[in-house]
Amino acid sequence: MKNLIIAFCLICFYSAINPLSAQDSPIYDRAEDQLSHTDTIPDFRSKVNKLKLTGVIYESDGVTPAKDVIVYIEQPNEDGDFDLRKSGDQRYVFHRSWVKTDANGRYTFYTFVPGGDRRYNQMQQIFPIIKEASKAEQQLESLLFDDDPLLTKRCRKQLTKRGNTGRILTTKKENGILVAKKDIVLSEHTEPIK
């Protein structure tokens, strides 16, 4: 019961800082014509556990690369806390970034491995949203890290049972930086914008 209450509180907290309504969604905070397929999250250069998160987005057939799909991520800092900032009346997460896939569906973020908030048993997570042209944005499940100590055997078993193991990122060191690959297949059920 305690875990259920903690999970409910975390969902409420995340919902409070990440509203899903279109006019408030952070995916609209940057002009689409300013986006490229590669971007760097704020504070990247000062972080110890630098991460290159890269992949390909495919159409719903799982084969055709999806061009011009916007990918937005936000994450807590290395201590597991969300660095909230304010611009006018809007609050936003400081560690965030946007890209738009290239003609081959590729995208790359230069970021860092977020911390997990150990006070609340919160795992290390990156929160992605994708937006296809003429369709509503879609919030994906958070990306987890394979070497996170809070990603226990029990958690892995539950993720396997639900078929959610694809959200676990495995990192390897290349040229002094951690690299994780995350390919995404678009859902054919995403609603068009009305």
N, C-alpha and C positions, 0 to 999 in steps of 0.2 A: 504494500500500500504506500509506503514511504517513497519508493521509486516512482510510482505512478504520480504522486503529488509533485515530486521534483520535476518529472518530465512535463507535467501540465504547466508548472511555473515557468520552465524554460521556453515552452511553446508560446506562452503569453508574453514573456519578455521579448522574444524574437519578433513576434507579431507587432508588438508596440514600436519597435525600432525599424521594422521593415514592412510598412504597409503595402498592400497589393493593389490598391486601386490605381488605375492608369495615371491619373493626374498626379499622384503622389509617388509613383514608382520611380526609383532612382535611375532606371534604364532610360528615362527621358531627360536626364540632367545634362547630357552632352549631345551636341548636334551630330547627326549621323554622318555628315560629310567630313567630319573631323576625325573619324575613326579609321584605324588601319588594323591589320590582322595581328599586330604586336603592340603591347603596351606594358608599362612598368608601373607598379603600385607605389604610392608615396612611401618614403623611407626605405626603399629597397636597398640602397647602397650602404646604409648603416646597420643592416641586420646581419646576424651571424649565420643563421640557417637559410641562406638564399635558396629560392626555389624557382625553377623554370617549369611552369605548368603548360603543357602543349598538347595538341590533339587535332583531330579532324571531326567536323560535324557532317553527318550524312543525312540525306533525305530519308523518309520513312522506309524505303526499300532496303536500307542498310548498305548500299553500294555506291549510289550517286552522291558525290560531294555536294554539300549545301553551301552555295555562294551567298554572301551578304547577310549572314545571320549575325545579329548582335549578341554578344556574350558579355554579361556583367557579372563581376564577382565582388563580394565584400567579405571581410574576415576580421576576427579580433586581432589584437596585437600579440606579441610574443608572451605576454603574461596571461592571455586568455580574456582580456577585457576589451570591449568595443570602445574605441577612441571616438566619441561622439563630438561633432563640431556643429556650429551653427552658421548659416548664411542667410541673413534676413530673418524670416520667420521659419525657415526650413532647417531641420536637424538632419544630419547625415553621418554615416560612418566614414571616417577618414581613410581607412585602408580599404579602398575600392578602386575598381578599374573597369574599363570597357574596351572591347575590340569588336571588329566586324570581320567575319571570315573572308578569306581571299577566294579566288576562282576555283581553288582545289579544296575548299572547305576548311583550310587550316587556320588555327589561331594559336597565339602564344602569350602568356602572361609571365612577366618577371615579378615575382613576389617573394614571400618568405613563409616558412612553416609557422602557422599560428600556434600560440600556446593554448593549452586547455585550462579552463578555470577549475582548478583542483578543489576550490571551496565548495563547488556545487557538482563535482564529478562530471564536468562538461568536457567532452572530448575535443581534440584539435579538429577544427572544421573550417571549410571554405564554403560559402553560400552562393551558388550560381543561379542566374536567371538568364533565359534565352528569349530572343524576340526575332521571329521571322517576319518578313515583309507582309503587310496586310493581315497579320494575325496578332492576337493578344499575346502578351508576354507570358512565359511559363516558368514558374519557379521549380527548379529541380531539387532533388534531395541533396542535402549537404554532402560535400566530399570529405571523407575521413582518411586518416593516415594509418597505414599498416603497422607502423612501429609505435603507435600511440599506446602507452601502458594501460590506458583506460578501455582500449578496445580488447576486451577480455574474450576468452573462449566462449563464454555464455553469450556475449554480444554478437560474436561472429556466427554462432549457431542460429541466433534469432534472425540475423541478416540473411543467412543462407536459406532459412526456412521461408522467408519472404521473397527470396530471389533478388536481394539488394546488394550482393557482393561486388557489383560493378562500381559502386560508389567509393570503394576503398582504393586509395592511391598508394602505389608502391614506388618508393623513390630509390634512385641510384645516383651515385656521385659521378659527374662528368665534368672535367676541366674545372674542378673546384666548386661546382655548384650542384645542388640536388636537382634531379630531373624527374618529373612525373608525367606520364602520358594518360590522357583521358579523352577517348573518342566518345562521341554522343550521336545517337540515332534519334532523329526527330520523330515525334509522335504524329500519326496521321489524324489524331483526334483533337488537335489544337483548334480552338474556335476562331473563326475570322472576326476581325474588328467590325462592329456594327456602326 
